[in-house]
Amino acid sequence: MPEIKKIATRESYGNALVELGKEKEDLVVLDADLAAATKTGIFKKAFPERHIDCGIAEANMTGIAAGMSTCGYVPFISTFAMFVAGRSFEQVRNSIGYPHLNVKIGATHAGISVGEDGATHQCNEDLALMREIPGMVVINPSDDIEAKAAVRAAYEHAGPVYLRFGRLAVPVINDRPDYHFEIGKGVVLKEGTDVTIFATGLCVSSALEAAEKLKEDGIDAEIVNIHTIKPIDRELVIASAKKTGKVVTAEEHSVIGGLGSAVAEVLSEEAPTKLLRIGVEDVFGESGPAKELVAKYGLDGNGVYEKVKKFVK
């Protein structure tokens, strides 16, 4: 079998900013002393006059971006998810969300796959925090292609957008001519009849891997990529749930407040369905190799397979 191409979505973010920067002179990038890690250093090299290093002052960076957005710029602020969603939550809420300013948030190093940096840096709460801010669009791309498309879509969207990127290289799964990204629209990657797996981020490739194993057990799983957590694709969630009668959500995030909660809210209101949420349970992460942590917390292909198999059987 040919080797599967893997790219970290934080790399995709940096490359997408450069490509977009060539076309859009009003695009500016702000970073909080982490340009090498967030990959905005790629943009800094190409457009040094449009890159601002704000130092280790994330809240201040958020305020600067808010101000720049009122002067005709489209700022992308960049730092680790833990720092922008956690440390700067008040500034994101009050300085960007409340006045509904045109600021884009590039949050890298999200989830358990941050690895050795441990629990203090593994933000498994960001989707919940950002989803709660009125008017905030929340996007969690699954691979390199989707991440690049999401950056462009975020620029074109009028209003605040939270973009979630990972440190760990993940399989490229959307490399096809007919791929189309649209904010708020999920993508059916595989039709199925027995159970629907709604997945987001790195768990999309895990769900696809799990589906192959489930097939061997006679379980026909439908796989849906939910790249936009907010606004969620309500019509697709309802239609797929009614079709299969059983629903699973898979995310590299707490089972509280993220994709699982968003899907549960839709189903409870529109189409009550038996539901299993796969994600980080009500615990903090820990330090360790990223791939081993993903497996330990049951977020890899085998982990998703085992949990879905038990749920369906």
Secondary structure as the mmCIF struct_conf table of DSSP 4:
data_model
#
loop_
_struct_conf.conf_type_id
_struct_conf.id
_struct_conf.beg_label_comp_id
_struct_conf.beg_label_asym_id
_struct_conf.beg_label_seq_id
_struct_conf.end_label_comp_id
_struct_conf.end_label_asym_id
_struct_conf.end_label_seq_id
HELX_LH_PP_P HELX_LH_PP_P1 PRO A 2 LYS A 5
STRN STRN1 LYS A 6 ALA A 8
HELX_RH_AL_P HELX_RH_AL_P1 THR A 9 GLU A 23
TURN_TY1_P TURN_TY1_P1 GLU A 25 ASP A 26
STRN STRN2 LEU A 27 ASP A 31
BEND BEND1 ALA A 32 ASP A 33
HELX_RH_AL_P HELX_RH_AL_P2 ALA A 35 THR A 38
BEND BEND2 LYS A 39 LYS A 39
TURN_TY1_P TURN_TY1_P2 THR A 40 THR A 40
HELX_RH_AL_P HELX_RH_AL_P3 GLY A 41 ALA A 46
HELX_RH_3T_P HELX_RH_3T_P1 PRO A 48 ARG A 50
STRN STRN3 HIS A 51 ASP A 53
BEND BEND3 ILE A 56 ILE A 56
HELX_RH_AL_P HELX_RH_AL_P4 GLU A 58 SER A 69
TURN_TY1_P TURN_TY1_P3 THR A 70 GLY A 72
STRN STRN4 VAL A 74 PHE A 80
HELX_RH_AL_P HELX_RH_AL_P5 ALA A 81 ALA A 81
HELX_RH_PI_P HELX_RH_PI_P1 MET A 82 ARG A 87
TURN_TY1_P TURN_TY1_P4 SER A 88 SER A 88
HELX_RH_AL_P HELX_RH_AL_P6 PHE A 89 GLN A 91
HELX_RH_PI_P HELX_RH_PI_P2 VAL A 92 GLY A 97
TURN_TY1_P TURN_TY1_P5 TYR A 98 HIS A 100
STRN STRN5 LYS A 104 THR A 108
BEND BEND4 HIS A 109 HIS A 109
STRN STRN6 ALA A 110 ALA A 110
BEND BEND5 GLY A 111 GLY A 111
HELX_RH_3T_P HELX_RH_3T_P2 ILE A 112 ASP A 117
TURN_TY1_P TURN_TY1_P6 ALA A 119 HIS A 121
STRN STRN7 CYS A 123 CYS A 123
BEND BEND6 ASN A 124 GLU A 125
HELX_RH_AL_P HELX_RH_AL_P7 ASP A 126 ARG A 131
TURN_TY1_P TURN_TY1_P7 GLU A 132 GLU A 132
BEND BEND7 ILE A 133 ILE A 133
TURN_TY1_P TURN_TY1_P8 PRO A 134 GLY A 135
STRN STRN8 VAL A 137 ILE A 139
BEND BEND8 ASP A 143 ASP A 143
HELX_RH_AL_P HELX_RH_AL_P8 ASP A 144 GLU A 156
BEND BEND9 HIS A 157 GLY A 159
STRN STRN9 VAL A 161 ARG A 164
BEND BEND10 ARG A 167 LEU A 168
STRN STRN10 ALA A 169 PRO A 171
BEND BEND11 ARG A 176 ARG A 176
TURN_TY1_P TURN_TY1_P9 PRO A 177 ASP A 178
TURN_TY1_P TURN_TY1_P10 ILE A 183 GLY A 184
STRN STRN11 VAL A 187 LYS A 190
BEND BEND12 THR A 193 ASP A 194
STRN STRN12 VAL A 195 ALA A 199
TURN_TY1_P TURN_TY1_P11 GLY A 201 LEU A 202
HELX_RH_AL_P HELX_RH_AL_P9 CYS A 203 GLU A 216
TURN_TY1_P TURN_TY1_P12 ASP A 217 GLY A 218
STRN STRN13 ALA A 221 ASN A 225
STRN STRN14 THR A 228 LYS A 230
BEND BEND13 PRO A 231 PRO A 231
HELX_RH_AL_P HELX_RH_AL_P10 ARG A 234 THR A 244
BEND BEND14 GLY A 245 GLY A 245
STRN STRN15 LYS A 246 SER A 254
TURN_TY1_P TURN_TY1_P13 VAL A 255 GLY A 257
BEND BEND15 GLY A 258 GLY A 258
HELX_RH_AL_P HELX_RH_AL_P11 LEU A 259 GLU A 270
STRN STRN16 LYS A 274 VAL A 280
BEND BEND16 ASP A 282 VAL A 283
BEND BEND17 GLY A 288 GLY A 288
HELX_RH_AL_P HELX_RH_AL_P12 ALA A 290 LYS A 296
TURN_TY1_P TURN_TY1_P14 TYR A 297 GLY A 298
BEND BEND18 ASP A 300 ASP A 300
HELX_RH_AL_P HELX_RH_AL_P13 GLY A 301 VAL A 312
#
